[in-house]
């Protein structure tokens, strides 16, 4: 795309030439006066913002200097986006903000404005800000955001939350947080705080931005408070045109106020940002500011885009030159003053870069993963016990109320769906921070599992649009605000459309904020396949490879009512204790299953445990359930979900034929119950893996790897679904695992 390029050195030279050509006016303004007649920005504030802009520019240059001798590991710069200093100045320091990767000036303004130690001033705090940004560049463990794991503009002391995703991917979380702020007093922000999120023009047309804008706009049109300010920093072709393409994407969205400003004009951008921030704060309604910018330095050492004429146009819109012109024409600084300040800041930033070079870096796997997903199983177990004690004691009245006097432990044997419903109701009764939401959950959800919950707790059982990105964004925002979201989406296929929200936003927030922020969440997903292929391949998505590939999350698969309650309580307790992100994958085909071996035996049902038994029935994350059949000495069948019932039926027939089996219900696909798996495999020396997901990328591959790593010596065979989407109708039986295939696999192993 580049036909004419220059270097950071050339950018520096052009700035000097442009400033040297400026001429002060005859009549000078006072520092306390507006810097220009048509603006509210004072000269004093403009000079402070200019210092932040200069610091941001020199941070870009320092990053390239560090990279030149392999000590800097990122050069994505903010040059040309320094106008976002005006937005930072229009906000309060306690407004939570998600900043995209060209936000150095915003970061510097926020850092310079915070209350520092006694004796420090904004200039000193700017030096500290530069040092912190450069710590990210050199991957220092002292980086305040990620602890050396990545380079982000985040800092919990500044209420700057890491924006983790691809362009625009953080916006659903921001919109979700704006919604959640109005529902809780647990968030670490004032009641009148507003949520701010910046993104580039590349993200404006992405699905995450569309979901966030629709979420905010829809809620606003329904009269719900959404204090959200979106900042689209548009540096694309024609960005200086107030009516450009990105404007067409953002303007006239229902429920969303739109404004435009040019970041090259600091005074105008400041006035627009002040007005818009005041609107969002006062009206509690969302707004978007399209801030025209220019990308003066790319990821490498190249500058500009397009032809020489395009390059000249870009340089003419340099925000630093624009602010220098503003100050010189107001008589607040002379050209020499500007250049002296530019050089002084440059010296300070270079000095900071030299200081951070010697700081330690992450040196072990243990250090790297320390903040990924803390696991404290004893505390989780204690949390379940404490919940049981509350339910049986102080919370007994709340249980009676929410169950309308019909306690579930007195209701008789339950199906899987009924057990999940009762456990969710108990969670609502026990914990006021729990929110249950998703498409049509108020009327029972897509499979009726949440039926009646809205009648019992109207304020915390919420309907949402069907879009999975929106649902997950709400859950992420709730978690950021200190709530525990229990969202439901329509199925695995829907989850795959919103994978980024789970893979990047949910799974890495704790890791990339050094544990400062968490995502407590239990995501309910009705999934896996039904034997008759009802609904076709989207309703019968049997791929969980994406879930098992996400570091840190928990994937639970209850196969029957006896496990559903204990496993769900474990996930909820882990969310509260450790901020755990869990995916509770519920086999749709087993929701209403009652019988196991023959019609009418009701052996797949289970009574709901009363609180006094919750602790005894506790299922730790990563522990399997073992079923013994006959002598249980001849064969180990490893399975989960739908495979458990089928395998138990096959094992019963094998026992009738004189072969003893043990069936291992994994229950947890991430982390796998490796110790239980290896122990039960070694007990027989023969392992049949029954995997209802696809042969390629399926759970069976993880089981095989665990057996190899565990030094298992014996025979292994695998039956799995075919590598093809599940077809509609009876043809599904040709693709999915069935009892005949399990029986054949078992006899093949037993014959060895």
C-alpha positions, 0 to 999 in steps of 0.5 A: 500500500505504501508508495512513499515512506519516511522514517521516525527521524523524518517525522521529527524533522518535519515537526521541527520545520512546521513549528519553526514556521509558526509566528506568535500573535501581537496580542497574547492570551492569559493562561487562564483564558480560553485558548481560542475564542470559540473554545472552553479549553484554557491555555493552562490546560492546553499546555498540560495536554500538550505535554502528554501529547509530546510524551506519547510521541516520544514513547513511539520513538523510544519503542523504535529505538529499543527495537533497533537493538532487540530490547523492545518487543512492540512498535505499534504506535500512537503517532497521529492519535495524540488528539485522544488527549482531549477525550481523556481531559473531558473525563474523570479519573474514576471513569472506567476505560478500555483503551485501544492500542493507539492510546498513549496520550490518553494514558498519559493524561489520565496518569498525570491527573491522578493524585500522586504522592506528596511532593509530586506534580503532573510533570513527574507523574508524566515521567512515571507514565512514560516509564510504565508504558515502556515497561510494557514495551520491554516486557518488564514484570513491573508493567502495571497492566500485564506484568510483562505478559503483553503490551496494553494500555491498562492500569488498575490504579488509573481505572484503565481496564485492559482491552484484550481483543482484536479490533473492537472485540472489547466493546461488548464487555464495555457495553455490558459493564455500562449496563451492570453499573446500574445494577450493583453497588459492588463495582469499584466506581461511583454511581455516576461513573461512565464507561469509556471504550476506544476503538479504531475504524477497523473495528467499527465494521466488525461484529463485536462493535455491531453487537455492542452498539445494538446492545447499548442502543436497544437498552437505551430505547427501552429506557434502561440506563447505559452510561457508555461513551464509545470513541472511534479513532478513525484513521482510515482513508477520508477520515477527515471527512465528517461524512465519511464511510465510518460516519455512515456506520455509526451515525443514526443508530437507534438510541445512540447519540453521534458526534464528530471531531478532528483530533488535529484540533485539540480545542474543538475535540476537547469541547465536543468530548466535554459535551458528549461526556456530560450528556452520557453522565447526566442522561445515562444514555450511550453516545459515540464520538468519531474522532478523526485521526491519522496513522503517522507510524505503523507497526514498523518504522514506516510512516504514511500511506499512499502517494507522496501527496497523501503523505503530505496530507497526513503530516499536515494533520499531525496533532502535535503540530496542531496543538503547537499552532494552537499554543503559539497563535494564542501567545502562550508559547513561542516556537522556540519554547515548543521545541525546547519542551519537545526536546526536554520531554524526549530526553526524559522519555529516553532516560526512562527507556534506559532505566527500564532496560534492566528490569526483570522479565518473566523467567518461568512457566510458573510466573507466566501462568500465575494469574491465568486461572487461580485454582483453590479447590479447598476454598471452593469446597468450603464455599459450597459448605458455607452456602449449604449452611446458609441455605439451611439456616439464615437463608432458609426463609429465602429458599422457601420464598423462591421455591414458593414453599415447594422445596426441591428436595421434597419433589421426588426424583428429578430429570437433568433439566429439573435438577439444573433449574432447582440449582439455579433457583437455589443460587438466586436465593443464596447469592444476590450477585447472581444474574441469570440471563439469555434469550427467552430465559424468562419463559424457560429458555430454548429448552425450558430449563429456566422455566419459572425462575423469572416468576421467583426472582424478577429482577435477576432473571433477564431476557436478552437478544439471541446474539451470543456476542451480546449475551457474553458481553453482558456476562463480561460486564457483569463480572467486571462490576463484581457480579456473577453472570450465569448466561445461557446461549442457544447452543454450541453453534451460537458459541462458535460465532462469539468465540472471541468473547470467550477465548480472548476477553473472558479467558485472558482478563485475569492473565493480562491484568495480573489478577487485578480483574476477573470474569466470574461466569458460568456459561450454560450451553445446551449442546452436543447431539441428539441421536435422531438429528433433530434440527440439523447440524446447527442444533446438533453441533458436536464440536468442543475443540474450541472450548478445550483449547482455551487456557484457564476455563473450566468445561463441565458436562453433567450427564445426569441429575445426580451430578448436575446440582453438585457440579453447577454448585462447584462452578458457581463457588469457583466463580465467587472464590477464584473468578473462574470462567466455566462453560456448563455444557448440558447434553440436550438429548438427556434433559428429559431422559428418565430411564437407563436400562429399560422403559420405566425403570427411572434409573436416570433420575435422582432426588435433589439433595437438601442443603445438609447433604451438599457438602457430602455430595460436593464434586471437585472440579477435575474429578471423574465419576466411576461406575463398576459393572460385574468384576470391573476388572476386564475393561475401562470405558472412558466417556462423558455426556451422552456417552455415559448412558450408552456406555452403562447400557453396553457395560450391563450387557457385557456383565451379563456375558461375564465381562466386568467393566468400569465406566469412567464419566469424565464430567470435566473436559477441562481440566481433564480428570487425569489422575482418575483416568490413568488410575482406572485405565491401569486397573484393567489394562484395556481402555475404550474411549467413547467420544461423541465429538468428532474424531479429529479435534475431539475429546478423545485426542486429549484422553489419549494424550493424557494416557501417554503422558501418564505412562499407561501401558495397555490396549486402547481403542477409540470410537468417535463421531465422524468428521462431518457435520451432523445431518438432519434426521435418521442419517445422524445415526450414521455419524454419531456414536451409538451403542452398536459401535461401543459394543463392537469396540469393547469386544475387539479389546476384550478379544486381545 
